[in-house]
Amino acid sequence: MASLSVGGDSVTPLHSIPDRFCERCRPTGRAPAGIAKHWPAANRRQWRRDGSETWAGLASWNRRATIRPGGRDLTRTLHSLALVLLVSLVLGCSNPVKRDPHSFSRPDEVVVRHLSLDLDVDFDARRLYGTATLTIENLTGADAVWLDTRDLEVSAVDLGSDDEPTLYRFVEQKPYLGQSLMIDIAPDTTTVRVHYGTIPGAAALQWLEPSQTAGKRHPFLLSQSQACLARTWIPLQDSPGVRITYDATIRVPPGLMALMSAENPTEKNEDGVYTFRMPQPIPSYLLALAVGDVVFQPLGDRTGVYAEPEVIERAAWEFADTQEMLEVSEELYGPYRWGRYDLIVLPPSFPYGGMENPRLTFATPTVLAGDRSQVGLVAHELAHSWSGNLVTNATWNDFWLNEGFTSYLEYRIMEVLYGREHTEMLWLLGREEMLELMKTEAPADTHLRVDYTDRDPDEVPTVVYDKGALFLRLLEERYGRAEWDAFLNDYFDRHAFGSVTTELFLADLRAEFGEGNPWLEAAIQAWIFGPGLPDGAPLIVSPALDNVEQWLQAWLDGGPLPVEVDWSSHEWVHFVRALPEDLPVERLRELDAAYGLSETGNAELLTAWLTLTLGHDYAPAFGSMEAFVTSMGRAKFLVPLYRKLCETPTGCARAMELYERAKPGYHPVAITAVDRVFAAARSLPG
């Protein structure tokens, strides 16, 4: 083992730490918490853009380094610091890596490093079929590699460049997790090729008929791999703690374009054969595929949007600020490390508002409100390029590290672009939504860190989005924006292209702001490990929403309705949410006649309005709901509407009848979410 001479003494360099320590530090060489943040920026830049990390520069670092325990500047010699950090490294790596409870794979034994896909897209059979070639690294000399599968039919497995057949078997099966695929390998095996096909009902994939698209002429295929659904269209190690690079060859019918979370084409190929490359390592849930009649329109030198020809102009207008959002994000949190940032507007059956697939955000058309009021979704998905895609939760138990961080970054981006007052309004609306969700969740599920072992990770409540964001805002207000932003930038640099746990984040937090800090420890316990919204949450003030409440109170007190109201859609959403639950039907009818709320084209506002009026047996609401839930499949809107109807037996029967008609147009992810609503309703007494 080589040594480093410091002040006449020999110090073991950190890159020589033995391989027996945890994979977080060796063999990848990733810096543990509290170390990389003290490197000079010039030395960190070696890995900022391409994901390759190195200890280079440590030996040439100036012998005197400044560190700030608890925010106080102290000077330490490199000799002392190196010794302390070496001890920290050894202690921090002495514990074995915990396996992901939502994966059958064993990446601590054999890990997949690269994926090569070669797939045909068969719309008639509703199947993908071909091969997945996995480049593996055998860390322990194991005689088998374990993969995650579900909804797959495997026909053969072979090894190496000689295509040598090998034995394979499905060993273990669990609901929602599928089956483990155990493949025999030799200690020196480096490639495994799986010949397989998806079944027609594979849970990640939705096959749309032409009638379900805007153009009505061509079919469409879209995927949704998060949380554990990549295994339903690719055999792989389906854990957020495992990162892979990939390439792909996808064959589609003529006249259609294939797109992936990778380097993408901007024009159709005549032969329908598309090749892709993703050189940055990503977790499996970010693997994505879309196939349809789409066109591309640039938005800036690094940004653009794909959509069906009938939708492209609306999408380009709605997302016109995307390039500026990207530049603002880089100013706040460092370089964008994924090359391009493009979006695709999918057919309305897409189950989420957006999905942060790297290089290609998947977006629902429900955000095309015509007033750019929903562009916060773009800011959110773009922010995932740092929190989530660049630094990923190691397991789904730490999902808040993904979405809580991203929601906080979203608000910060929106503040730069649209101002503090506008963003405070968004903060308040997010807080309102979170508090409503908390009413429907078990207290333990309103913690930030939730143990989802033996549960479907798709059940993770969206409470963590805004509760996590508020916790980070609390820390910002406590320690100051400048110091907090410096911490976040270091955090993203230190863990770039890696995975983190709550414990690792807390180690970073304590190292920066003081180990044993009473205020910090109390905040950690209350916010991360405690239920609900803790006392002392950040105070959010929105004059615009205060004015809405004053106007509402005046109307409730008998005042007239103004003929014209110059409100944003956000103000209207707050107004509807603030209406009393026991408001008489005639007052609802008065509002609807004046402002056409049952016919609004804004999906957020319509959902708020229908959620209120369905409980009053307000007839126009049922017609609007029927049209709404049969024309889109976004789970965020479907779940509260079906849940509201299911508050009574009569309403639940009506909801079930409507659901059976709408269900064929929903993605499997949305179907699972709505099925849970009906299961919960059946479990209620009476």
N, C-alpha and C positions, 0 to 999 in steps of 0.2 A: 504494500500500500504506500503510495507516494506521500510525501509530507511537505508542508508549507512552512517556511522559516519566517517567523514574525518576532521581531525584537530579540533575535538570538535564540528563540525557542522553536521547536518543531511542533506544528499543529496539523492534525489530520485534515486535509481538505474535504469539504462537504461532499464533493462528487465521488469520493472514494468510500462512502458509507456502504457497508456490506449488503449484498442482495437479500439477506435473510430478513431485512426490515420490510415494512409494509409497502405495497405497490404504489401508494401515494407518493413515496419518496424514491423508491428503487423498485423496478429498473427504470421507471420513466424519468427519474431525476427531478421531479417537481419539488419546488420549494415548499416546506411546511409553513404553517402559520407563523407570522412574526419574523420571518427571515427575509423573504424576497422584497418586502416593502422597504428594507433599508439599503437595497442595492442602489447604486447610482443609476439614474434614468438611462444613461447611454448604454449601460450593460443590459438593462432590461429590454431594450428595443430589439435585441436579437430574436426574441420570440413573440413580440407583440402582434405581428401581422400573419405569420404562417403557422402558429401553433406549436412550433418546435421549441422546446425549453432547454436551457443549458445553465450550468453554474459558471460559465465563462465570465471572466471579469472579476471574480472574487479575489484572485491572487494579486491583481493589479490595483485593487481598491485602495484608496488612501488609508494609511494606517490609523487615522483618527476618523471616527464616524460619529455623526450626531443622531441620537435616538431621543424619542419623546415619550417616555413612560408617563401615563396619566396626563399627557399634554404639556409636561415640563421639559424644556431642553436640557439635556445632560450630555457631557462628552465622555466617551469611552474609547479606550484603545481597541484596535482591531484584535489584539491578542485576547483581551478579556471577552470581547464580544464573540469571537470565534469559539472560545471555549464554552461560553454560555449557550450559544446556538447549537453547538455540537451535542451538548447534554440534552437540550430541548428536542433535538432531532431524534436522538436515541430513545428518549422516553416517549416521544410522540408516536414512534413507529413500532413500539414493542408489542402492541396489541394486534392480533390478526384482523384482516379485513372481514367485515360482516357481509354475508351474502344477502342479496336482494330477496325479500320474502315473496316478491311477485314474479320471480323468474326461477326456472328449473336449471338455468345454466350455472356453470362453475368456472367463472373467468379467473379465479385465483389459481386454477389448475391449468386450463388451456383457454386462451383468450383469442377472440377473433379481432384481427387488425384491419382487414379490408374485405369488401364485398364486391363481387362482380356479378351483375344480373344479366341474363339473356332471356327475355320474355316475349311471348306473343300475347296480344290482347284479342280475345275472341268474344265479341259482343253477342253473337248468336247463342253461344253456350254460357255466357256470363262467367268466363273463366280466364285466369292468367295461367300460362303453362310455359315451362322452359327449365332453366337451371339457375341455381345460386352457387357461385364458387366462392368459398371462404378461405382467405389467407389467415392461417392461425399461428400462434406462438405457444409452444408447449413449455410452460413455466416450471413444470414439476416432473416431466417424464411420464405423464399419465398415459394410459392405454385407451382412453376414450375422450371424445369431446361431447359435451351436452348442449343441446340447442332447445329453444322454445318453439313449439308449433301449436297451431290451432286452425281448424278448417282447411287443412292441407292434405293432399294425397301424394305420398312419396312413392316413386316407382323404382328408384335406384340411387345408390351413393357410390362414388368412386374417389380415389385418392391420387394426388400428384399429377404430373404431366402425362403419365402413362395411362391414366384413366383406369387404374387398378380397382376392381370392385372390392367393396368391403362390407362387413356385416353391420346392420343397424337395427334398432328396435325401439318401439315406443314403450316407455317404462312406467311413467307415473302420469296420472290424469287428475285434474282438479277443475271444478266449475270456474268459468271465466278466464282461467289461466291456460286451458288446453292440455297438451301432452308434452312430456319431455321426449326428445329424440336423442338417443344414445348411439353414437357412431364409433366403431372401433378404429383406432389409429395406431401408428407406430410412434415411438418417441421422436423420430426425425421427420414426421409428416408435417408438411407446410401448407398444403392445399387440400380442401375437401369440397367435392362438387355434389350437390344434391339435385336430382332430377325430380321435379314435382309439378303439381298444378293446384290451384285453389278450387274449392268447391263453389257452386253458384251462390251460396249464402254467406260467403266469407265476411266476417263482421267489419273489417276495415273498409270494404269496398261497397260502393253504391253504383249500380248500373242503371242509367236513366234512359227511358224511351225518348224518342224525338219529341213527343208531346210534352215532356217535362222540361224542355229547354226553351229559351227565348226564340230561337230560330225555327223550331218545330220540324227541322229537316234531318238532323243527324242525332245519333245517340251520344251519350256522355258518360264518362267514367271518372269518379273521384274517390280518393282515399282519405282516411282519417286514422292515423296510427296511434295517437295518444289515447289512453295511457299504455295499454298492453296489447295493442291490436296490430302492431307491425308483424307479429308472429302469425297473423291470419293471412298474410300474403307473401311472407318471406320466412324461411327457416333460419333462425339466427339467435344470438344471445340478446333477448329483448329486455334489456334493463337500462335505465337512464345512466347507470354507473359505468357502462361499457360504451366506448366511442370507436367508430369505424370511419374510414374513408370509403368511397365507393365509386364504381363506374357502372354503366348500364347500357344495354342495347334493347330498345323497345320497338316492336313491330306493331303497327296499327293499320286499320283500313285506310285506303286512299281518301284524301279530302279532310282528314283529321290531323290534329297536331298533338303530340305528346309533350308534356312538361313534367319536370321533377324538381325536387329540392336540390338543385345542382346548377351547373352552367347550362343555360337553356337556349334553344333556337328562337328566332324572332319571325321566321317564315316557315310555311309548310314544306315538307319534302314530297316530291311526286311519288316516290316509292314507299312512303309511309314508314321508313326506318329511321329512328332517331337514336343518337348516341349521347351519353351524358357523363359528366365527371364531377365529383365532389371531392376536391383535394383536402379540405379541412375535415378533421375528425368530428363526427356528430353522433349523438345517441340515436338509438333505433327509432324512437318515437317521432323523430324528425324526418324519417323517410317518407316521401310523398310522391304521388303520381296523379296526374290529371290528363284525360284524353278527350278531346272534343273539337268542335268547329270554333276555334278561337283565333283572334288576331291580336297584334301587339301595337301599342302606341307609346312612344317615349314620353316621359315626364321631365327628365333632366339627363345629365350626362351619365348618371349611375342609377337612374330609376326609370320605371316604366310600368305599364299595366296591360294585362291580357284580359280579354273578355270575348263573349260572343259578339259578332258584328253588330247585332241589334242593340247591344249594351255599351259598346266601347266608348262612345262619345260621352255618355252620362258618367261612366266610370272615370274617364280622364278628367272631366270637369270637377267631379267630387274630390278626386285625389290630387288636385293640382299643387298642393303644398308639400307633397311627399319629398321632393328634393331638398327643400328648405328644412323639413323635419330631420332628414338625414344629417345635414350639415350642423344643425343645432345639437343633435345627439352627440356628434363627434366632439363638438366644443365642450360639452358637459362631461362626457365619459370616455373620451379617447377614440382612437381610430376605429372605423368600421372595418371588420376583418374578413368580410365575406364576399368582397368583389362588388357585385351588383345587389341592389334591393328592388325587387319587382313584386307586383301583386297580380293575382288572378281573381276576377270576380266570377264565382261559380254559380250554377243554377241555384234556385232558392231552397232546394232540399238540403243544402249543406248544414250540418247540425250545430255549428258554432258561429259566433260573430266573425272570428278570425282564427287562423292557426298559423303559428310563427315558423313555418317551414323555412329553413335558411335559404336565402336568395329568392324565395318565392312564397310570400304570404298568401294563404288561401283566405278569401273574404266572401262573406255573404252579401247578396244584393240588397238585403234589408238595410244596409248602411247607406245606400244611395237615396238619401232623403231629399235631395234637391236643394239643400241649403247648407251643405257641408257641416251640419251639426253633429254628425257621427264620426268625424275624422279622428276623434280621440282613439277609436279602434286602431287606426293606422299607427298613431303614436305608440299605442300599447304593443302592437305586434312588432314594430320596429325596435322598441326598447328591449324586446326579447333577444335581439342580436347581441346584447351584453348579458342580461340576466335571464338564464334559461338555456339559450343556445351556446353562448361562450362559456358561461359558468352554470353548471347544471346540478339540480338536486340529485344526490347519489341514489336515493330511492324515493318512492312516492310518499313515504312518511314525512319527507321534508319538502313537500310540494310548495309550501309557503315561500321557500327560498327562491322559487321560480316566479310565482305569480304575485306575491307580496312586493318583492323587489321591483318587478316589472310595472306594477300599478303605480308605485312611487315614482319611478323614472318617467312613466307616461305623464303624470301630473307636472313634473318638472319641465318636460319638453313642451307641454301645452302652455305653461306659464311664460316661457320665453317667446313663444309664437303669438299667443293671444292675450297675454297680460294676466296680472295677479287676480284682478277682480273676476274675470271670466273663469279662471282656474279654481278659485275658491268656491264658485258655484258648482263646479264639477266635483270637488272634494265633498261638498255637502250632499250632493245627490248620491254619490257613492256610499257615503255614510248612512243615508236613509235606507238604501237598498240592503246594505249589510245588516242593519238592525232588524229589518223585516225578515231576512233570511235566518237570523239568530233565533227568531221565534219558532222556527220549524225544525231546528236542529237540536240534537241531544247536547247538553252542556259540554261534554268531553269533545264533541266534534266542532266546537267553537274555539278550541285551542289553536294556536298556530302550528305547533308540532303535534301531529296526530298519529297514533299507531294504527296503521291500516293492515297489519298482518291478518291474514285470513278474511280479508274483505276486498271487494272489487275496488281498485283505486279510482275508477270512474265515479265512485260515490263521494270523492273528496268534495266537500262543500265549498262554494265560492266565497264563503266568509273570509277565507285567508287572503283574498285579493285586497280588500280595503282595510282589514284589520292589520295585515302585514304592512301595507303602505303607511297607515297611521303610526305604527310602531317606529318605522324608519323616520317619519316626520318628527316624532317625539325626540328621537336621538339627534336629528338635525337641529331642532330648537334648543336642545340641551347643550350641545357642543359647538354650535355655530355652523352655518352653511359651508364656509370655506374649509374648515377642518373635516367636516363630514364628507364633502365632495372629494377631498384628498384621500380619505379612507376608502371611499367607494372606488375611486380610480385605482388605488393600490390593490384592492380586493379583486377587481376584474383582471388586472394584470397578473396578480399572483396565482390566480386559479384559472387562467385562460385555457380553454380547451380541456378542462378537467371537471371533476365532480366534487361537490361539497355536501356535508351534512350540517345539521343544526349545531352539533358539537364543534365542528371545525369553524363555522362562522362565529360562534361564541368565543372560541379561543382567540380568533382574530380581534374580535370586539374588545375583549378584556386586555389583550396585549396592547391595544392602541389607547384605550381610555381608562385603564387602571384595573388590575386584578384586585378583587375584593372590594371594589367601589360599592358602598352600601346602596346608593341610589340606583346604580346600574343593575346590581343583583336583584333588587326589588322589582325593577322594571322588567327584567328578563323573566322572573317568576310569574308576574302578573300577565304579561302579554304573550309569551311563548308557551308557557305551561299552565296558564289559567284560562277560565272560560269567559265568554262574553266580552264586552267592551270595558276595560278597566277604568277606574277612577283616574282623573288627571289626564285624560286623552287630550290631544291638541285641540285648542279652541279654534273653530272655523267660523268666520263671519262673512256673509254674502249680502251686501246691501240690496242687490237685485232680487234675491229670494225673500228678503225682509219685506220689500215692497209688494211682492206677490201675496204674502201672507196678510199684509194690511188691506190689500184690495179684497182678498177673500173674506176677511172678517167683516168688512163693510157690506159686502153682498149678503153674507149670512145674517147680518143685522137688519136687513131690509132695504139696503141700497140698490140702485139700478145697475143693470149690466151695461158697461160701456159699449158703444157701437163698434169701435175699433180698439184692439189691444195689440200694441207693438211689442210682443214678447217673443223671445227665442223659444225653440222647442224645449230647451232645458227648463225654462221658467214654466212652460205649460205642464211639463211632467211633474214638477214640484207642486204646482197648483192642484193637479188631479190627485196626487198622493196625499195632499193635505186636506182633501174634502172629508167631512165626517162620514163614518161608516153608516150612520143612521139617517143620512140625508134622504128626505122624501123623494119618491119617484118623480113628482112634478117638478122638483128643483133640478133633477138630472135632465129631464126633458127640456127645461128652460135653457140649460147650458148647451145641450146638444143642438137645439134649434138655432142658438145664437152663433155657435162656433164650429158646428159640424164635427164634433169629436169622434163620433162613431164611424166617420168616413175619412179620418185623417190618414195620410200616406206615411206618417212617421211611425215606425213599428214600436219604438220605445213608448211613445205617447199613447198609441192605440192599446198596447198591453196594459198600461197603467189604468186607462179608462175602462177597458173591459173587465179587468180584475175587480174594479169597484162596482160596476153596474151589473155584472152577472149575479152578484149577491143580492140584488134588489129585484130580481125577476123583471128587469127592464127589457122589453121585447126587442127593440132595435139592437141590443147588445148580442143577442143570440145569432142574428143574421150576420152581423159583422164578424163574430167569432168563427162561425162556420166558414165564411169566405177566407178568413185569415189563416186558420190552422190547416186548411186544405190547399193553401197556395204556397206555404213555406214550411221548412222543417227545422227552424232554429230552436234548440232545446231551451234556451233562456226564456223564450216567449211561450213555448208550448207548456212547459211544466207548471208555471203559476196559473195559467188559464184552466188547464184540466184539473189542477188541485182545487181551484176555486169552485168549479162545478161539483166536485166530489165532496163538498162540505155537507150535502144533503143526499139521501138515497135517490130521490127523483133526479136531481142534477147529475149524479154519478151515472145513472142509467143513460141519461141524455149524452153525457160525455163519452161513454163507452160506444154508443151508437155512432157518434161523430168520429171517434178514433178509428173504429173499424173501417170507415170509409176513407179516412185520411192516411192510415198506416202504410198502404203500399207506396206512398210517395215519400216516406221518411227514411233517412239513413238509419242503419242498425244502432248507431250510438243514440240517436233521438228515441228510437223505439224502446231501448233499454231504460232510458230516463223516464219516459212516460209510463212504461210498465210498472216502475217503482211507485209512481203516484197511485195507480189503481191497487197495487198490492198493499200500500199503506192504508188506503180507504177501506179495503176489505177487512183489515185487522182492527178497525175501530169498533167499539161496542155499539150494538143496535143496528 
